[in-house]
Amino acid sequence: MDFIDESKIYVKAGDGGNGCCSFRREKFVPKGGPDGGDGGKGGDVIIEASPRIHTLLDQRYHPHYKSQRGQHGKGKNCTGRSGDDTVIHVPVGTVIKDAATSEIVVDLVTEGQSFILARGGGGGRGNAKFATPTMQAPRYCEHGKPGEERDFLLELKLLADVGLVGFPNAGKSTLISRVSSARPKVADYPFTTLSPNLGVVRWKNNDFVMADIPGIIEGAHEGVGLGLKFLRHIERTRIIVYVVDLSPFTQRDPKEELTILMRELEAYSPDLVNRRQIVILNKSDLAEARERAKDVVAFVKDEGYPCFIASAATGEGIDAVLDEIIKDLNG
């Protein structure tokens, strides 16, 4: 299934039914009074967060949602039936914005949370409602009111406890595949991962959700390399884990790589600086990697962050990383 995290939808609530203009027509009742019923209310358009849905795929390919209109009123004071509501199911973590102003309308962060995007129109009153002592035979009724209609932007922000952040090919996908049941594509070339992956990690009687965020590069906060599309998924994570490549094959100095990553996150959202942050110096199993690690460890500790030398490929040092994550989550 394609991972779709953005969509634009149009919603139209149902129109209200028209009121009825009617008079009693019975034998031996030559001048029956008005008995026109009211029209039914139009259906609402409701959006609801569902744990069974993980992508905005349906909204991407079916962007129009319309609710049923209310039925018209009938004689004998029969009120028209109200229109059925339309419920749009989206993943937990979906942000709904007004398409015209980009203002946030609602943020669906809990399972089952719902919101009415468009309200159905009220039904028109039948002529029976207009009868008065001085106007006993009104020959008019109301039309139903139109339902609301609007365009919305949907954005999915993943809900995860831990977010893995790093340059392309730093080993994030290998790490999440080792510690969870997630099986992302792993290959020896940049930008192998083009959409976030979620994995549930079970460690020492503790469970938490880890997100593998696609590679971040310099200028990501300005949209370079689809940066804005990827950075959005880090906003809700409680712990940010930087995965830095110690491999001698990378052209970047590990300290420079870490500095760029931190700068990009701060430029995107200053609030991210206050999150708990952990640094993993990955690929320690490769030759010359440990030599490169010495300066980086000192640099990271001077910055005040926990630092671990590890290898996602062999599992070396990963236990200590998980222990630190559990301590932070439970602290």
C-alpha positions in Angstrom: 0.0 0.0 0.0 1.3 3.5 -0.9 2.0 5.7 2.1 0.0 8.9 1.4 0.3 11.6 4.1 -1.2 14.6 2.3 -4.6 15.1 0.6 -7.1 17.8 -0.3 -10.8 17.0 0.1 -14.1 18.7 -0.7 -17.1 18.2 1.6 -20.7 19.0 1.1 -23.3 18.5 3.9 -26.8 17.6 2.9 -29.4 20.2 2.2 -32.5 20.4 4.4 -35.8 19.1 3.0 -38.5 21.6 2.1 -41.6 22.0 4.3 -44.9 20.9 2.9 -48.0 23.1 2.2 -51.0 20.8 2.7 -54.6 20.9 4.2 -56.7 18.1 5.7 -58.8 16.4 3.1 -61.3 14.2 4.8 -64.9 13.3 4.3 -67.3 15.5 6.3 -64.4 17.9 7.1 -65.0 20.6 4.5 -62.5 23.1 5.9 -59.7 21.1 7.3 -56.8 23.0 8.8 -53.2 23.1 7.6 -51.3 19.8 8.1 -48.1 20.3 6.1 -45.1 18.7 7.8 -41.5 20.0 8.2 -38.6 18.9 6.0 -35.9 16.7 7.4 -32.4 17.9 8.3 -29.5 17.3 5.9 -26.8 14.9 6.9 -23.5 16.1 8.4 -20.0 15.3 7.2 -17.9 14.0 10.1 -14.2 13.1 10.2 -13.1 10.5 12.7 -9.7 9.1 13.7 -9.4 5.3 13.3 -6.6 3.1 14.5 -7.2 0.7 11.6 -6.2 3.2 9.0 -2.5 4.3 8.5 -2.5 6.4 5.3 -4.6 9.0 3.5 -4.8 6.9 0.4 -8.6 6.8 0.3 -8.8 10.6 0.6 -6.2 11.1 -2.2 -8.2 9.1 -4.7 -11.7 9.8 -3.5 -11.6 13.5 -2.5 -15.3 14.4 -2.7 -17.7 13.7 0.2 -21.4 14.5 0.1 -24.0 13.7 2.7 -27.7 12.9 2.0 -30.2 15.6 1.9 -33.3 15.6 4.1 -36.6 14.4 2.7 -39.4 16.9 2.1 -42.2 17.2 4.5 -45.6 15.6 3.7 -49.2 16.0 4.5 -50.9 14.8 7.7 -48.0 16.5 9.7 -45.5 14.0 8.5 -41.9 15.3 9.0 -39.4 14.3 6.3 -36.6 11.9 7.2 -33.2 13.4 8.1 -30.3 12.7 5.8 -27.7 10.2 6.7 -24.3 11.5 8.0 -21.1 10.8 6.0 -18.2 9.7 8.2 -14.6 10.0 6.8 -12.2 7.7 8.6 -8.6 8.9 8.7 -5.5 7.8 10.6 -4.8 8.9 14.2 -2.5 11.9 14.0 -4.2 13.6 11.1 -4.3 17.4 11.0 -7.2 19.1 9.2 -6.6 22.6 7.8 -8.9 25.0 6.0 -7.8 25.0 2.4 -8.4 28.7 1.9 -6.5 30.0 5.0 -4.3 27.0 6.0 -5.6 27.5 9.6 -5.8 24.3 11.7 -9.4 23.3 12.1 -8.8 20.2 14.3 -6.0 17.8 15.2 -7.1 14.2 15.6 -4.6 12.8 18.1 -6.7 10.2 19.9 -8.5 7.1 18.8 -12.2 7.7 18.0 -11.9 11.5 18.1 -14.3 13.0 15.7 -15.2 16.5 14.4 -18.1 17.8 12.2 -16.5 19.3 9.1 -19.8 20.5 7.6 -23.2 20.7 9.1 -26.3 19.7 7.3 -29.0 22.3 6.5 -32.1 22.6 8.6 -35.4 21.4 7.3 -38.0 24.0 6.2 -41.2 24.4 8.2 -44.5 23.2 6.8 -47.5 25.4 6.7 -48.9 23.9 9.8 -46.2 25.8 11.8 -47.4 29.1 10.4 -51.0 28.8 11.6 -52.2 31.5 14.0 -55.6 32.6 15.4 -55.6 35.3 12.7 -54.1 33.2 9.9 -55.7 29.8 10.2 -55.1 28.7 6.6 -51.5 29.7 5.6 -50.7 28.8 2.1 -46.9 29.0 2.3 -44.0 27.0 3.7 -40.3 27.2 4.0 -37.5 25.8 1.8 -34.8 23.8 3.4 -31.5 25.5 4.2 -28.4 24.5 2.2 -25.8 22.4 3.9 -22.3 23.7 4.5 -19.5 23.0 1.9 -15.8 23.6 2.3 -12.4 22.4 1.1 -9.9 21.0 3.6 -6.3 20.0 3.6 -5.4 16.8 5.4 -1.8 16.2 6.7 -0.8 13.1 8.6 1.8 13.4 11.3 3.0 10.1 12.7 2.4 9.4 16.4 5.6 7.7 17.7 7.6 7.7 20.9 11.0 7.7 19.2 12.0 9.2 15.9 15.2 8.2 14.0 16.8 11.1 12.3 19.8 11.0 10.1 21.3 11.6 6.6 20.4 9.2 3.8 22.1 5.8 4.2 23.1 6.3 7.8 21.5 3.0 8.8 18.2 4.0 10.3 16.2 1.4 8.4 18.7 -1.3 9.5 18.3 -0.2 13.1 14.5 -0.3 13.1 14.4 -3.7 11.4 16.8 -5.1 14.1 14.8 -3.8 17.1 11.3 -4.3 15.8 9.2 -6.3 13.4 9.2 -3.5 10.8 10.8 -4.6 7.5 11.7 -1.5 5.5 13.7 -1.6 2.3 17.4 -1.7 3.1 20.0 -1.1 0.4 23.4 0.4 0.0 22.4 3.7 -1.7 21.0 7.0 -0.5 17.2 7.6 -0.2 16.3 4.0 -0.1 13.5 4.9 2.3 11.0 7.3 0.7 8.3 7.1 3.4 8.3 6.8 7.1 8.2 3.3 8.7 6.7 2.5 12.1 7.8 -0.4 14.3 6.8 -1.5 17.8 9.8 -2.2 20.0 9.5 -4.6 22.9 12.3 -4.4 25.4 12.4 -5.6 29.0 8.7 -5.6 29.5 8.3 -2.2 27.8 6.7 -1.4 24.5 7.2 1.8 22.5 6.7 2.9 18.9 9.8 3.9 16.8 9.6 5.8 13.5 12.2 5.6 10.8 12.1 9.0 9.2 13.5 9.2 5.6 16.9 10.8 5.2 17.3 14.5 6.1 19.8 16.6 4.1 21.0 20.2 4.5 18.3 22.7 3.6 15.5 20.2 4.6 13.6 22.9 6.5 13.3 24.8 3.3 12.0 21.8 1.4 15.3 20.5 0.0 15.1 16.8 -0.7 11.4 16.6 0.3 12.5 17.9 3.7 9.3 19.5 4.8 7.4 16.3 3.9 9.6 14.3 6.1 10.3 16.7 9.0 6.5 16.9 9.7 6.6 13.4 11.1 9.2 14.3 13.8 7.0 16.9 15.5 5.1 14.4 17.7 8.0 12.2 18.8 9.0 12.3 22.5 12.6 11.3 21.9 14.8 12.2 18.9 17.5 9.7 18.1 20.2 11.0 15.7 21.8 8.2 13.7 25.3 9.4 12.5 27.3 7.5 10.0 30.8 6.6 11.2 31.7 4.8 8.0 35.0 6.0 6.3 33.1 5.9 3.0 31.0 8.9 3.8 32.3 12.3 2.6 31.0 14.1 5.6 32.7 14.5 9.0 30.4 12.9 11.6 30.5 16.1 13.8 29.5 18.2 10.8 26.7 15.7 10.0 25.3 15.9 13.5 25.5 19.7 13.5 23.6 19.9 10.3 20.9 17.6 11.5 20.4 19.6 14.7 20.4 22.9 12.9 17.7 21.6 10.4 15.4 20.4 13.2 15.7 23.7 15.1 15.1 25.7 11.9 12.0 23.7 11.2 10.5 23.9 14.7 12.4 25.5 17.6 10.3 23.4 20.0 12.2 20.3 18.9 15.3 21.6 20.7 13.6 20.9 24.0 12.9 17.2 23.2 15.1 14.5 24.7 17.8 13.7 22.2 20.2 10.8 21.9 23.0 10.2 19.5 24.0 6.9 17.9 27.3 6.7 16.1 26.5 3.9 13.8 28.5 1.4 11.7 31.1 0.8 14.4 31.7 -2.7 12.9 33.5 -1.1 9.9 37.3 -0.5 9.8 38.4 2.9 10.9 35.0 3.7 12.3 36.1 3.6 15.9 39.0 5.9 15.2 36.6 8.5 13.9 34.3 8.0 16.9 36.7 9.3 19.5 36.4 13.0 18.5 32.7 12.7 17.9 32.0 11.2 21.3 33.8 14.1 23.0 31.9 16.6 20.9 28.5 15.1 21.6 29.2 14.9 25.4 30.3 18.6 25.4 26.8 19.3 23.8 25.2 17.5 26.7 23.6 14.5 24.8 24.0 10.8 25.6 26.2 9.2 23.0 26.4 5.5 22.0 28.8 3.7 19.6 26.8 1.0 17.9 26.3 -1.2 14.9 22.8 -1.7 13.6 24.1 -4.4 11.3 25.6 -6.6 14.0 23.6 -5.4 17.0 26.7 -4.2 18.9 25.7 -1.4 21.4 22.0 -1.5 20.6 21.0 -2.9 24.0 22.5 0.1 25.7 20.6 2.4 23.4 17.3 0.7 24.2 18.0 0.9 27.9 18.5 4.6 27.6 15.3 5.1 25.6 13.3 3.1 28.1 14.8 5.2 31.0 13.8 8.4 29.2 10.3 7.3 28.4 9.6 6.1 31.9 11.4 9.1 33.6 
